[in-house]
């Protein structure tokens, strides 16, 4: 770990530190938050004070507590959604590259159809039809976002499938799953790991945008995108409270990108 830290640029170290802080806040949110997630503790839009460091929102809930709870909800849902999207996209992409033929053709055309429609519009239509809910939100975004993972996994896996060691494994009689897990997956893990970070950023921003539009996490769950929407009127009076959840979204996105840039640079084998 020490040797790895010595090779990391300052931006990557900063990104890792910020990600760790967010993870700690999300995990220990019940202990760190002064009040409950939906607890009404005061009047509407109370100013910053010793009692309420970031004031209160439209319903009189403590903004600092909501901000801390939002780390668990927004980041947690984004992480689960990204993991599900990656599971769907990587498995189908690897199967398409390994099996070829009609399997590859059918999956590729299905992905082309899904990617032909703008993702945000298709997400809004799907959520409007299925209704609000955390489960629906996760499934819809994961399925639509898995198309990007599919194309990356398929393209990188097809480059490996034509290698001599894969052909030798096939001649030995190894099965498709053995070849995927032992020969293909280890050789494409670097771009997939980097793509996971980028995909998390896109999913995280998508969930925040949907929450801002009113189709994200259902109330009274604390969500940074919804917090910006609910308290946007305060900006008119020079109050920067709505910028706090927006800044939380921006800081995490930039930090993850710092780490992903370092991972891509490290995986490419390029020297400074």
PAMAR-171191 format. One record per residue (C-alpha): residue number from 1; residue in one letter; y, x, z. Coordinates in nm, 2 decimals, always signed. Each point is the difference from the previous one (the first is absolute). Layout:
// residues N
NUM:a:Y:X:Z
...
// end
This chain:
// residues 272
1:x:+0.00:+0.00:+0.00
2:x:+0.24:+0.28:+0.08
3:x:-0.08:+0.17:-0.33
4:x:+0.06:-0.32:-0.18
5:x:+0.34:-0.05:+0.17
6:x:+0.11:+0.34:-0.11
7:x:-0.07:-0.08:-0.36
8:x:+0.19:-0.34:+0.02
9:x:+0.36:-0.01:-0.12
10:x:+0.26:-0.13:+0.24
11:x:+0.02:-0.34:-0.18
12:x:-0.37:-0.05:+0.04
13:x:+0.01:+0.09:+0.37
14:x:+0.29:-0.25:+0.05
15:x:-0.20:-0.26:-0.18
16:x:-0.31:+0.05:+0.21
17:x:+0.21:-0.01:+0.32
18:x:+0.17:-0.33:-0.10
19:x:-0.34:-0.16:-0.10
20:x:-0.14:+0.10:+0.34
21:x:+0.30:-0.15:+0.18
22:x:-0.04:-0.33:-0.19
23:x:-0.38:+0.00:+0.07
24:x:+0.06:+0.05:+0.38
25:x:+0.26:-0.28:+0.00
26:x:-0.23:-0.23:-0.19
27:x:-0.30:+0.07:+0.22
28:x:+0.18:-0.03:+0.33
29:x:+0.25:-0.27:-0.10
30:x:-0.10:-0.24:+0.29
31:x:+0.08:+0.28:+0.25
32:x:+0.31:+0.13:-0.17
33:x:+0.17:-0.33:-0.08
34:x:+0.23:-0.13:+0.29
35:x:-0.08:-0.37:-0.09
36:x:-0.26:-0.20:-0.18
37:x:-0.01:-0.04:-0.37
38:x:+0.12:-0.36:-0.01
39:x:+0.16:-0.02:+0.34
40:x:+0.35:-0.15:+0.01
41:x:+0.20:+0.21:+0.25
42:x:+0.37:-0.09:-0.06
43:x:+0.25:-0.17:-0.21
44:x:+0.03:+0.03:-0.38
45:x:+0.14:+0.32:-0.14
46:x:+0.09:+0.17:+0.33
47:x:+0.17:+0.34:-0.06
48:x:-0.15:+0.33:+0.09
49:x:-0.01:+0.06:+0.37
50:x:-0.20:+0.17:+0.28
51:x:-0.22:-0.31:+0.03
52:x:-0.05:-0.03:-0.38
53:x:+0.04:+0.34:-0.16
54:x:+0.00:-0.15:-0.36
55:x:+0.12:-0.35:+0.10
56:x:-0.18:-0.33:-0.08
57:x:-0.09:-0.18:-0.32
58:x:+0.06:-0.35:-0.13
59:x:-0.22:-0.16:+0.27
60:x:+0.09:+0.23:+0.29
61:x:-0.29:+0.24:-0.02
62:x:+0.04:+0.36:+0.09
63:x:+0.05:+0.20:-0.32
64:x:-0.14:+0.33:+0.14
65:x:-0.32:-0.18:+0.11
66:x:-0.03:-0.16:-0.34
67:x:+0.06:+0.33:-0.17
68:x:-0.28:+0.16:+0.20
69:x:-0.24:-0.29:-0.06
70:x:+0.09:+0.02:-0.37
71:x:-0.14:+0.35:-0.02
72:x:-0.34:-0.14:+0.10
73:x:+0.01:-0.30:-0.23
74:x:+0.17:+0.13:-0.31
75:x:-0.17:+0.35:+0.00
76:x:-0.33:-0.14:+0.11
77:x:-0.02:-0.27:-0.26
78:x:+0.11:+0.25:-0.27
79:x:-0.27:+0.25:+0.11
80:x:-0.27:-0.26:-0.01
81:x:+0.11:-0.13:-0.34
82:x:+0.02:+0.35:-0.14
83:x:-0.35:+0.08:+0.13
84:x:-0.14:-0.32:-0.16
85:x:+0.18:+0.06:-0.33
86:x:-0.14:+0.36:+0.00
87:x:-0.35:-0.12:+0.07
88:x:+0.00:-0.25:-0.28
89:x:+0.18:+0.22:-0.25
90:x:-0.19:+0.32:+0.06
91:x:-0.35:-0.16:+0.01
92:x:+0.05:-0.20:-0.32
93:x:+0.17:+0.30:-0.17
94:x:-0.28:+0.24:+0.08
95:x:-0.26:-0.26:-0.11
96:x:+0.18:-0.05:-0.33
97:x:+0.01:+0.37:-0.07
98:x:-0.36:+0.06:+0.11
99:x:-0.17:-0.31:-0.17
100:x:+0.23:-0.03:-0.31
101:x:-0.09:-0.25:-0.27
102:x:+0.07:-0.37:+0.08
103:x:+0.07:+0.07:+0.36
104:x:+0.28:+0.23:-0.08
105:x:+0.13:-0.22:-0.28
106:x:+0.00:-0.32:+0.21
107:x:+0.16:+0.16:+0.31
108:x:+0.26:+0.18:-0.21
109:x:+0.10:-0.32:-0.19
110:x:+0.03:-0.19:+0.33
111:x:+0.23:+0.26:+0.14
112:x:+0.21:+0.00:-0.32
113:x:+0.05:-0.38:+0.04
114:x:+0.10:+0.03:+0.36
115:x:+0.24:+0.29:-0.07
116:x:+0.16:-0.19:-0.30
117:x:+0.18:-0.23:+0.25
118:x:+0.27:+0.15:+0.22
119:x:-0.16:+0.06:+0.34
120:x:+0.27:-0.16:+0.21
121:x:+0.00:-0.32:-0.21
122:x:-0.38:-0.03:+0.01
123:x:+0.01:+0.06:+0.38
124:x:+0.26:-0.27:+0.05
125:x:-0.21:-0.24:-0.21
126:x:-0.32:+0.08:+0.19
127:x:+0.15:-0.03:+0.34
128:x:+0.18:-0.33:-0.09
129:x:-0.34:-0.14:-0.11
130:x:-0.20:+0.13:+0.29
131:x:+0.26:-0.05:+0.27
132:x:+0.14:+0.23:+0.26
133:x:-0.22:+0.20:+0.23
134:x:-0.09:+0.36:+0.08
135:x:-0.35:-0.03:-0.16
136:x:+0.13:-0.14:-0.32
137:x:+0.28:+0.26:-0.01
138:x:-0.25:+0.29:+0.04
139:x:-0.25:-0.13:-0.25
140:x:+0.26:-0.08:-0.27
141:x:+0.19:+0.33:+0.02
142:x:-0.33:+0.20:+0.03
143:x:-0.15:-0.16:-0.31
144:x:+0.31:+0.05:-0.21
145:x:+0.07:+0.35:+0.12
146:x:-0.36:+0.11:-0.05
147:x:+0.06:-0.01:-0.38
148:x:+0.21:+0.32:+0.03
149:x:-0.27:+0.17:+0.21
150:x:-0.26:-0.11:-0.25
151:x:+0.17:+0.17:-0.29
152:x:+0.05:+0.33:+0.19
153:x:-0.36:+0.01:+0.13
154:x:-0.14:-0.09:-0.34
155:x:+0.21:+0.26:-0.18
156:x:-0.08:+0.29:+0.24
157:x:-0.37:-0.10:+0.03
158:x:-0.05:-0.01:-0.38
159:x:+0.13:+0.36:-0.02
160:x:-0.27:+0.10:+0.25
161:x:-0.28:-0.20:-0.15
162:x:+0.00:+0.22:-0.31
163:x:-0.05:+0.32:+0.20
164:x:-0.32:+0.20:-0.03
165:x:-0.10:-0.03:+0.37
166:x:+0.02:-0.38:-0.03
167:x:-0.23:+0.01:-0.31
168:x:-0.23:+0.23:+0.19
169:x:-0.02:-0.25:+0.28
170:x:-0.08:-0.28:-0.24
171:x:-0.28:+0.21:-0.16
172:x:-0.14:+0.05:+0.35
173:x:-0.03:-0.37:+0.03
174:x:+0.27:-0.06:+0.26
175:x:+0.12:-0.35:+0.03
176:x:+0.35:-0.13:-0.08
177:x:+0.11:-0.04:+0.36
178:x:-0.12:+0.36:+0.08
179:x:+0.20:+0.14:-0.29
180:x:+0.31:-0.20:+0.10
181:x:-0.01:+0.11:+0.37
182:x:-0.12:+0.36:-0.04
183:x:+0.14:+0.12:-0.33
184:x:+0.29:-0.22:-0.11
185:x:+0.18:-0.11:+0.32
186:x:+0.03:+0.35:+0.16
187:x:+0.17:+0.12:-0.32
188:x:+0.26:-0.27:-0.02
189:x:+0.07:-0.04:+0.37
190:x:+0.33:+0.19:-0.01
191:x:+0.18:-0.23:-0.25
192:x:-0.15:-0.30:+0.18
193:x:+0.14:+0.11:+0.34
194:x:+0.34:+0.05:-0.15
195:x:-0.02:-0.33:-0.17
196:x:-0.08:-0.17:+0.33
197:x:+0.33:+0.12:+0.15
198:x:+0.20:-0.12:-0.30
199:x:-0.19:-0.33:-0.01
200:x:+0.08:-0.05:+0.37
201:x:+0.37:+0.04:-0.07
202:x:-0.01:-0.26:-0.28
203:x:-0.20:-0.24:+0.21
204:x:+0.23:+0.05:+0.30
205:x:+0.31:-0.07:-0.21
206:x:-0.17:-0.30:-0.17
207:x:-0.08:-0.16:+0.34
208:x:+0.35:+0.07:+0.12
209:x:+0.15:-0.16:-0.32
210:x:-0.23:-0.31:+0.03
211:x:+0.10:-0.04:+0.37
212:x:+0.37:+0.02:-0.10
213:x:-0.07:-0.28:-0.25
214:x:-0.18:-0.21:+0.26
215:x:-0.36:+0.05:-0.13
216:x:-0.11:+0.29:+0.22
217:x:-0.14:+0.00:+0.35
218:x:+0.03:-0.35:+0.16
219:x:+0.24:-0.05:+0.30
220:x:+0.02:+0.07:+0.28
221:x:-0.16:+0.33:-0.10
222:x:+0.25:+0.28:+0.01
223:x:+0.05:+0.15:-0.35
224:x:+0.27:+0.24:-0.12
225:x:+0.06:-0.17:-0.33
226:x:+0.05:-0.34:+0.17
227:x:+0.22:+0.16:+0.27
228:x:+0.24:+0.12:-0.27
229:x:+0.01:-0.35:-0.15
230:x:+0.05:-0.18:+0.33
231:x:+0.28:+0.22:+0.12
232:x:+0.18:+0.08:-0.33
233:x:+0.30:-0.21:+0.09
234:x:+0.09:+0.25:+0.27
235:x:+0.10:+0.26:-0.27
236:x:+0.30:-0.22:-0.08
237:x:+0.13:+0.06:+0.35
238:x:-0.05:+0.38:-0.02
239:x:-0.32:-0.01:+0.21
240:x:-0.26:+0.25:-0.12
241:x:-0.29:-0.17:+0.18
242:x:-0.17:-0.13:-0.32
243:x:+0.00:+0.36:-0.13
244:x:-0.24:+0.11:+0.28
245:x:-0.31:-0.15:-0.15
246:x:+0.11:+0.10:-0.35
247:x:+0.04:+0.36:+0.12
248:x:-0.34:-0.02:+0.16
249:x:-0.15:-0.10:-0.34
250:x:+0.19:+0.28:-0.18
251:x:-0.08:+0.28:+0.25
252:x:-0.37:-0.07:-0.01
253:x:-0.01:-0.03:-0.38
254:x:+0.18:+0.34:-0.05
255:x:-0.22:+0.17:+0.26
256:x:-0.32:-0.12:-0.17
257:x:+0.14:+0.13:-0.33
258:x:+0.07:+0.34:+0.16
259:x:-0.36:+0.03:+0.10
260:x:-0.14:-0.13:-0.33
261:x:+0.22:+0.25:-0.19
262:x:-0.15:+0.28:+0.20
263:x:-0.35:-0.13:-0.05
264:x:+0.05:-0.02:-0.37
265:x:+0.14:+0.35:-0.01
266:x:-0.29:+0.13:+0.21
267:x:-0.26:-0.17:-0.21
268:x:+0.15:+0.12:-0.33
269:x:-0.05:+0.37:+0.10
270:x:+0.35:+0.09:-0.10
271:x:+0.17:+0.29:+0.18
272:x:+0.36:+0.00:+0.12
// end
